[in-house]
Amino acid sequence: MSDAAETLLSGAEYELLAGPGTGAYRLRCKPEQRVALLEGEDAARFRADLQTVQQQFPGCTTDQALAQLWDQGGYSWLAAEEEE
């Protein structure tokens, strides 16, 4: 994903960025310094999963929603060490 990524959601522990046209996402876990790059089918699945979490838990914070996807949604499996 290029440096032209737009921040969609940002909390103390997690951050979600989107590439141009939102065809790709970058999900960051700040404390672990890891990032999951989501493109193609993974990006489409993530978009649907995020929408589901936001509908099921409308009062949740950014960190709560993204942490649930990171841990229970399995997106941490796609993560790699963040480049400096």
Residue frames as a rotation matrix with the C-alpha (Angstrom) as fourth column:
MET 1
0.591 0.807 0.000 0.00
0.807 -0.591 0.000 0.00
0.000 0.000 -1.000 0.00
SER 2
-0.084 -0.643 0.762 1.36
0.591 -0.647 -0.481 3.41
0.802 0.410 0.434 -0.86
ASP 3
-0.804 -0.302 -0.513 2.06
0.593 -0.469 -0.654 6.27
-0.043 -0.830 0.556 1.50
ALA 4
-0.794 0.562 0.233 -1.12
-0.398 -0.769 0.500 7.94
0.460 0.304 0.834 0.17
ALA 5
-0.479 0.621 -0.621 -3.18
0.665 0.718 0.206 5.79
0.573 -0.314 -0.757 2.52
GLU 6
-0.247 0.531 0.810 -6.06
-0.463 -0.799 0.383 7.49
0.852 -0.280 0.443 4.29
THR 7
-0.998 -0.059 -0.014 -6.70
-0.011 0.405 -0.914 6.91
0.059 -0.912 -0.405 7.99
LEU 8
-0.274 0.956 -0.105 -10.23
-0.008 0.107 0.994 5.56
0.962 0.273 -0.022 8.39
LEU 9
0.872 0.487 -0.038 -10.19
-0.006 0.088 0.996 4.66
0.489 -0.869 0.080 12.09
SER 10
-0.220 -0.975 -0.018 -7.60
0.035 0.010 -0.999 5.32
0.975 -0.221 0.031 14.75
GLY 11
0.905 0.425 0.004 -7.50
-0.015 0.022 1.000 4.41
0.425 -0.905 0.026 18.41
ALA 12
0.545 -0.717 0.434 -4.83
-0.801 -0.292 0.523 4.15
-0.248 -0.632 -0.734 21.07
GLU 13
-0.057 -0.569 0.820 -3.95
-0.328 0.787 0.523 0.56
-0.943 -0.239 -0.232 20.12
TYR 14
-0.167 0.086 0.982 -5.26
0.766 0.638 0.074 -0.02
-0.620 0.765 -0.172 16.58
GLU 15
-0.238 0.078 -0.968 -5.40
-0.467 -0.883 0.043 1.90
-0.852 0.462 0.247 13.34
LEU 16
0.137 0.347 0.928 -7.12
0.697 0.632 -0.339 1.21
-0.704 0.693 -0.156 10.03
LEU 17
-0.341 -0.304 -0.890 -5.88
-0.425 -0.794 0.434 2.80
-0.839 0.526 0.142 6.83
ALA 18
0.545 0.547 0.635 -7.28
0.393 0.503 -0.770 2.49
-0.741 0.669 0.059 3.31
GLY 19
-0.649 -0.729 0.218 -5.52
0.481 -0.170 0.860 2.72
-0.590 0.663 0.461 0.00
PRO 20
-0.733 0.369 -0.571 -6.92
-0.605 -0.738 0.299 4.71
-0.311 0.565 0.764 -2.91
GLY 21
-0.292 0.734 -0.613 -10.42
-0.694 0.278 0.664 3.49
0.658 0.619 0.429 -3.76
THR 22
0.008 0.213 0.977 -10.56
-0.950 0.306 -0.058 1.42
-0.311 -0.928 0.205 -0.52
GLY 23
0.660 0.155 -0.735 -9.58
-0.507 0.814 -0.284 -1.71
0.554 0.560 0.616 -2.43
ALA 24
-0.011 -0.722 -0.692 -6.89
0.473 0.606 -0.640 -2.39
0.881 -0.334 0.335 0.16
TYR 25
0.858 0.279 0.430 -6.56
-0.254 -0.497 0.830 -1.89
0.445 -0.822 -0.355 3.89
ARG 26
-0.332 -0.909 -0.253 -3.75
0.068 0.244 -0.967 -1.77
0.941 -0.339 -0.019 6.40
LEU 27
0.808 0.587 0.048 -4.73
-0.076 0.024 0.997 -2.86
0.584 -0.809 0.064 9.92
ARG 28
-0.244 -0.958 0.150 -2.12
-0.182 -0.106 -0.977 -1.91
0.953 -0.266 -0.149 12.50
CYS 29
0.799 0.263 -0.542 -1.74
0.479 0.268 0.836 -3.21
0.365 -0.927 0.089 16.04
LYS 30
0.577 -0.565 0.590 0.35
-0.408 -0.825 -0.391 -0.46
0.708 -0.015 -0.707 17.58
PRO 31
0.590 -0.384 0.710 1.52
-0.741 0.091 0.665 -2.23
-0.320 -0.919 -0.231 20.79
GLU 32
0.596 -0.330 0.732 2.71
0.261 0.942 0.212 -5.29
-0.759 0.064 0.647 18.85
GLN 33
-0.066 -0.561 -0.825 4.17
-0.644 -0.608 0.465 -3.17
-0.763 0.562 -0.321 16.03
ARG 34
-0.722 -0.039 0.691 2.53
0.390 0.802 0.453 -5.50
-0.571 0.597 -0.564 13.51
VAL 35
-0.308 0.600 -0.738 0.47
-0.731 -0.646 -0.220 -4.77
-0.609 0.471 0.638 10.45
ALA 36
-0.260 0.339 0.904 -1.89
0.517 0.840 -0.166 -6.84
-0.815 0.424 -0.394 8.30
LEU 37
-0.727 0.033 -0.686 -2.10
-0.555 -0.617 0.558 -5.82
-0.404 0.786 0.467 4.65
LEU 38
-0.235 0.776 0.585 -5.52
0.327 0.630 -0.704 -6.75
-0.915 0.025 -0.402 3.30
GLU 39
-0.599 0.014 -0.801 -6.13
-0.701 -0.493 0.515 -6.82
-0.387 0.870 0.305 -0.43
GLY 40
-0.714 0.320 -0.623 -8.55
-0.394 0.553 0.735 -8.51
0.580 0.770 -0.268 -2.79
GLU 41
0.085 0.790 -0.607 -10.72
0.184 0.586 0.789 -11.14
0.979 -0.179 -0.095 -1.12
ASP 42
-0.379 -0.286 -0.880 -9.17
0.897 0.119 -0.425 -10.42
0.226 -0.951 0.211 2.29
ALA 43
-1.000 0.014 -0.009 -10.11
-0.012 -0.985 -0.172 -6.74
-0.012 -0.172 0.985 1.98
ALA 44
-0.373 0.924 -0.081 -13.67
-0.444 -0.101 0.890 -7.58
0.815 0.368 0.448 0.95
ARG 45
0.091 0.359 -0.929 -14.05
0.598 0.726 0.339 -10.01
0.796 -0.586 -0.148 3.86
PHE 46
-0.708 -0.426 -0.564 -12.58
0.706 -0.398 -0.586 -7.46
0.025 -0.812 0.582 6.28
ARG 47
-0.871 0.427 0.243 -14.98
-0.348 -0.885 0.309 -4.75
0.347 0.185 0.920 5.09
ALA 48
0.044 0.930 -0.365 -17.95
-0.202 0.366 0.909 -7.10
0.978 0.033 0.204 5.69
ASP 49
-0.050 -0.136 -0.989 -16.59
0.825 0.553 -0.118 -8.24
0.563 -0.822 0.084 9.07
LEU 50
-0.935 -0.325 -0.139 -16.08
0.349 -0.786 -0.511 -4.65
0.057 -0.526 0.848 10.24
GLN 51
-0.556 0.804 0.211 -19.60
-0.537 -0.541 0.647 -3.71
0.634 0.247 0.733 9.21
THR 52
0.185 0.609 -0.772 -20.96
0.238 0.734 0.636 -6.72
0.954 -0.301 -0.009 11.13
VAL 53
-0.413 -0.412 -0.812 -19.06
0.877 0.059 -0.476 -5.81
0.244 -0.909 0.337 14.31
GLN 54
-0.994 0.017 0.111 -20.20
-0.037 -0.984 -0.175 -2.18
0.106 -0.178 0.978 14.08
GLN 55
-0.237 0.971 -0.038 -23.83
-0.487 -0.085 0.869 -3.28
0.841 0.225 0.493 13.66
GLN 56
0.211 0.300 -0.930 -23.71
0.494 0.789 0.367 -5.84
0.844 -0.537 0.018 16.48
PHE 57
0.072 -0.300 -0.951 -21.92
0.974 -0.185 0.132 -3.50
-0.216 -0.936 0.279 18.91
PRO 58
0.469 0.197 0.861 -22.92
0.636 -0.751 -0.175 0.07
0.612 0.630 -0.478 17.95
GLY 59
0.971 -0.055 0.232 -21.42
-0.190 -0.768 0.612 1.63
0.144 -0.638 -0.756 21.08
CYS 60
0.625 -0.780 -0.028 -18.00
0.691 0.536 0.485 0.01
-0.363 -0.322 0.874 20.83
THR 61
0.496 -0.562 -0.662 -14.87
-0.372 -0.826 0.424 2.10
-0.785 0.036 -0.619 20.46
THR 62
0.596 -0.394 -0.699 -12.50
-0.751 0.036 -0.660 1.94
0.285 0.918 -0.275 17.52
ASP 63
-0.482 -0.862 0.159 -10.02
-0.856 0.424 -0.295 -0.07
0.187 -0.279 -0.942 19.57
GLN 64
-0.250 0.460 0.852 -12.71
-0.478 0.707 -0.522 -2.53
-0.842 -0.538 0.043 20.70
ALA 65
0.784 0.601 -0.156 -13.98
-0.401 0.298 -0.866 -3.15
-0.474 0.741 0.475 17.16
LEU 66
0.465 -0.672 -0.576 -10.54
-0.731 0.076 -0.678 -3.49
0.499 0.737 -0.456 15.60
ALA 67
-0.505 -0.623 0.597 -9.24
-0.853 0.466 -0.235 -5.62
-0.132 -0.628 -0.767 18.49
GLN 68
0.223 0.661 0.716 -12.11
-0.407 0.731 -0.548 -8.04
-0.886 -0.169 0.432 18.01
LEU 69
0.937 0.106 -0.333 -11.29
-0.349 0.249 -0.903 -8.37
-0.012 0.963 0.270 14.31
TRP 70
0.086 -0.992 -0.095 -7.57
-0.899 -0.036 -0.437 -8.63
0.430 0.122 -0.894 15.03
ASP 71
-0.637 -0.359 0.682 -7.94
-0.711 0.615 -0.341 -11.37
-0.297 -0.703 -0.647 17.64
GLN 72
-0.207 0.666 0.717 -11.20
-0.097 0.715 -0.692 -13.19
-0.974 -0.212 -0.083 17.03
GLY 73
0.746 0.499 -0.441 -11.54
-0.437 -0.133 -0.890 -12.36
-0.502 0.856 0.119 13.34
GLY 74
0.612 -0.557 0.561 -8.16
0.557 0.807 0.195 -13.91
-0.561 0.193 0.805 12.64
TYR 75
0.938 -0.231 0.259 -6.57
0.078 -0.588 -0.805 -10.93
0.339 0.775 -0.533 10.94
SER 76
0.562 -0.784 0.264 -3.55
-0.687 -0.264 0.677 -11.14
-0.461 -0.562 -0.687 13.25
TRP 77
0.405 -0.382 0.830 -2.59
0.349 0.904 0.246 -14.29
-0.845 0.190 0.500 11.31
LEU 78
0.691 -0.090 0.717 -2.03
0.705 -0.135 -0.697 -12.11
0.160 0.987 -0.030 8.25
ALA 79
0.968 -0.251 0.024 0.18
-0.247 -0.926 0.285 -9.64
-0.050 -0.282 -0.958 10.11
ALA 80
0.379 -0.925 -0.028 3.89
0.753 0.326 -0.572 -9.10
0.538 0.196 0.820 9.76
GLU 81
-0.063 -0.512 -0.857 6.40
0.841 -0.489 0.230 -6.98
-0.537 -0.706 0.461 11.63
GLU 82
0.904 0.417 -0.088 5.90
0.334 -0.821 -0.463 -3.31
-0.265 0.389 -0.882 10.83
GLU 83
0.120 -0.878 0.464 8.66
0.912 -0.088 -0.401 -1.75
0.393 0.471 0.790 8.73
GLU 84
0.114 -0.149 -0.982 10.33
0.708 -0.682 0.186 1.26
-0.697 -0.716 0.028 10.23
